[in-house]
Amino acid sequence: MTRLTRFLSGVAVAALVATAGHATETLTISSWAGPTHGINANLFPKLIEMMETATGGEVTGEIKYGLAPPPAQMDLILDGAADIAWIFHGYTPGRFVTTKLIELPGFTGNAEAASVADWRVYKEMFEKLDEHKGVKVIGLMTHGVGQIHTSKDVTTLADLNGLKTRLGGGVVTDVGTELGLVGIQVPAPKVYETLSSGAADAVAMPVEGRKSFKLTEVAKNLYEMPGGFYRGSFALIMSQEKFDSLSPEVQAKLESEVFGETLSRLAGQVWDEADAEGRAATEAASDNSIREASAEDIAAFTKISDKIRDKVLAEIDAAGADGKAAYEMVKSEMAKETK
């Protein structure tokens, strides 16, 4: 081998090593809602873009659908079948306790404010309890305030009594019990089918569902409680093993520029935008109606929400955190974020 051949060979090897060191890591993002849902259409594409920008193209992502039903998303990550997913805490009763705090009715602020506050309280008070054991929490989010959508006209709180209602789990289940709703649990993607078949009379969801899950067609009446009946608590999770496999430099970039409060805030913004679209779709549908709770019904529901709050704070205390202190922190952080 001549000196020139040896030199060129060395250059080729060095180039291969350099290329391998900067190979693109494509993360599999599992999602269970449809492609047009705000999380898939707006949040995940932005997340992919942010990861690419932060890491100089070393990390990207690909959204995949139908890998597992909604309640099995965390197990999907634990099994290594996907790298990133979003989970609704209420789909796995008993697995999460502290996540019910942000679901309580009565907090003032939109989904962005709630998502940011949720992340801050999690880092300050709840992370140590390790409720998401085995996975890395990269963001927390809540949807907009949940309301009741019905296939029949509802004018008072009392009209809800006895309605067969899809309840997602978590605090909304407690709310449903107090209101006399007959709870039906099906994943969000099955809501349209459940309502259209007559298996349910109503669904508890944020207003965004009127567009994303076509509630304007099967639940033409929206009954609104100021501040909502509840919120929904979600986590954006990542395989800890996959994260640990990334270089320390890439990990640091993702942590400082993408994950955590940054991603939580973005997610809340996406939910708020989706709520606005859902309300617009309702207002544009001539056969849809929006009913606001009366002063008497607001007062009656306040008593119910106080009762549920005390129950949840006691559960948080029993789990090993200070429920009242966490509740006050959520209120304070949401106030800071509410403009």
N, C-alpha and C positions, 0 to 999 in steps of 0.2 A: 504493500500500500504506500503510495507516494505521500509526501508531506502535505500536498494540496488536498489529496483525497481524505487524509486523516482530518485535516482542518474542516473540510466541508461536512464530513460525517459528524464531527463534533458540533458544528452549527445546527445540523438537522436535529440531533438529539436535544440540544438546548432549546430549540424551537418547540419540539414536542413537549418537553417538560414545562415550558412556559405556558403553552396552550392548555395543557392538562391542569395547570394551577389556576387557570381562569375559565375553566369549562363552565357552561351555564347549567345551573341546577334548576330544573323545572319542578315546582312543587304541585302536587295534585290537590286541588281544592274541591272538596265534596260539598254539594249543595242539594237540598231536598225541595226547594220551591221551584217554580217554573222559571224559564230563562228571562221572562219579562218582569219578574218581581224585582223590586228596587234593590234588594241585596245582590242579586245576580247581575242586573243590568247596570247598576251604578256603583255599588260598594266594591265588589270583587275586582272589576276592571281597574278601578282606582288603586286598590291595594296592590295589584300586580304592577301597575305603573310605578307606584311608590317604591316597591321592592327593587324594581329594575334600576330606578334612578339612584336610590341610596347605595346600591352595591355595584354600580357601574356595569350593570348587565349580568352580573354573576348569578343572580337569583331572579327567577321569573315564576309564573304560575299558570296553571291550566284548570279551568272549571270543568268538573265532571258531574253528571246528574245520575240519579238512580242507583248509586252505589249501596245505599242502605236506607231504610225508612227513618224518619226524623228522630224517633227515640233511640236509635242505634248509632247515631253519629259519633258519640264519644267512644264507644267500643270500636268503631271503625278506625279511629285514630290510634287507640291503644293497640290494636292488632297490626298497625302498620299498613293498612290498606289504602290510606289517604294521609296527606301531610297536614292539611288545614281543613277545618269544618266550622260550622256554626251550630250551636245547640240551644234549644229552648229548655230552660231549667225545669219548667213545670211538667215536661213530658216524662220525667223520671221521679215520681213522688218518693220522698224519703231520702233521696240521694243528696239533695241540697236543702239547706235551711236558711243560711244568711242571705241567699239570693232573693228571698221573699220580701226583704226589707224594701227594696226599690219598687216592688210591685204594689205596695200599699197605696190606696187612694188618698188624696188630700195634699200631696206634694204639689207645689206651684212651679210650673216651668214646662218647657217642651222636651222632646226626646233628646235633643243635644245636651241640654242642661242636666237632664237625668242621667244620661250615659256618662258624662264627665264626672258628676258627683258619685255615681256608682263606682267608677274606677278608683277615685281618690279614697273612698271609704274602704274599698276592697284592699288597697295597698296598705292603708293605715291600720285597719282593724281585723280584716277577715282572711287575708292571704295565709296567715300563719295556721289557720284551721285546716288548710289543704283539702278543701271539698272537691277540688278538681284533680285529685290525686292521679299521677301518672301522665298528665298532659301539661303542656305549657299554655297558660292563659295569655293571649296576646291582645285581647280587647274585651270590653264589656259594653253592652248596649241595651237600651229599652226601646220598645216601639212607643208611638204616641199613646195618649190615654185611651184605654179601652172603653168602648160603648156597647150598647145592645142593639143588634140588627134583627128585625123580625119580619116574618112573612105575613103577619096580620097587624093591623093598626094597634098601637099602644099609646095611650095618652097619659097614664099615671103609673106610678111605681107598682101599685097593686095589680095592674094588668099583667105584670110579668109572672105573677104567681102561677105555677103549674105549667109554664111553657117548657117544652122539651128543647133544651138549649145546649149547643156545643160549647163546652168549657175546656180550655186548653190545659188547665192544671195550675197548681200554685195558688196564689191568693184569690184568683178569680173563682176557684172552687169554693173557698170559704164564703165569698160574696154571693155566689149562686145559692148556697145553702140558706143563707140569711134571707135572700129574696124569695125563696120558695121555688126556684127553678129546678127542673128535673134535668140533672146533668147528663150529657152525652159526651164521651171523650173520643174524638177522632182527630187525626193529624190535620193541620191546616189544608193541605192539598185535597183532602176529601170533603171539605166543607160544602162546596157547590153541589156535589152529588148528594150529600146527606140532606141538604135543604130542598133540592129540587125533587127528591123522591118522597118528601114528606116525613122522613124519619126524624127530622128536627123542625121546630117552629122558629128557632132563633139561633143566633150565634153571638158570642162575646168576642169582639175583635176591635182593633183600632180602625179609624176611618179609612186608612189606606187600603184595607181589604175590600172596600166597595169597588175599587178598580182592579186590584191585583188578583182577587179571588171572585170577581164578577158578582158581588153581592147585590149590585143594582138590579140584577135579573131575578134573584131568588129570595132576597130579603129586602124588599122595597121600602121598608120603614126603618128609619134610624131614630132611636130614642137616646138622647144625650143627657148625661149628668155633668154639670160643670166640674172640671177637674177629673172627670172620668170615673168609672167604676173600679179600675185597676190599671196597672201597667204590666207589660210582659218583660221578663228578664231573660237575656240571652248572653252567651259567651262565645267569643271567637277563640278557637283553640288550635294548638299546633302540636305535632308529635315532638315530644321532648328529645327523643332519639334523633330525629331528623335535624332539629335545631342544633343539637350538640355536635352533629357531623359537619356543620359548617365551620369555616375558619373563624378564629377569634375576631378578626377584623370585620368579617361579614356580620357576625353576631352583634358586634358593637354598633354597626351602622343600622341594622334592623331595629335594635332596641332604642337607639337615640332618635331615629328619624321616622320610624314607621309604626312600631308596636306601642302598646300602652295607651296613654291618654290621647295621643294623636289619632290612633285608629278608632278609639272609642268615640271621640268627638265627631270624626268623619261619619261613623255609623249612625250616630244620632241625627246628624244633618240629613242623611239619606232617608231615614224614617220620617223626618219632618216634611221633606219634599214629597214623599209618597203620600202622606196624610193630605197635603194640599191637593194633590192630584185626585185622591179619593173623594174629597169634598166637592171638587169641581165636577167630577163625574156624576155625583149624586144630584147636584144642583142642575145639571144639564139634562137629567132624566125626568121627563114630564110626569111619569107615573111613580116617582119616588117622593117620600115625605121625610121631613126632619122635625122631630118634636123635642123640645127642651123641657127638662124637668121643672115642675112648679116649685115655688118657695117651700111649700109644705113637704113635697117629696125630697127636696134638698135637705131639709131639716131632719127628716126621717132617715135618710141615707147617712147623714153625718153620725147619727147614733150607731148605725151599723158599722161604719168604717172605724169609729173609735173602739168598738168591741174587737174587731178584727186586728186592729193595730196592737192592742194590749196582748192579744193571743200570740201574734208573731214576735213581738219583742220578748215575751217570755220564752219562746222557742229558741231565740237567738241567745238569750242568757244561758239556757240549758246547754247550748252547743259550745259555750266557752267564751263568748264575747259579750260586751256590754251593749245590750239592745238599745237602751235609752240614749246612750252616748252616740251610738251609730246613727240613730234616728235623727238626733239633733244635728249631727254632722252633715247628713244628707240635706236637711233643710237649709243649713248654712251655705253649703257648697252650691246648691241649686240657686239660692238667692244671688250669689256672686255671679253666676252664669246667666241669669235672667235679666235681660236688658229692657 
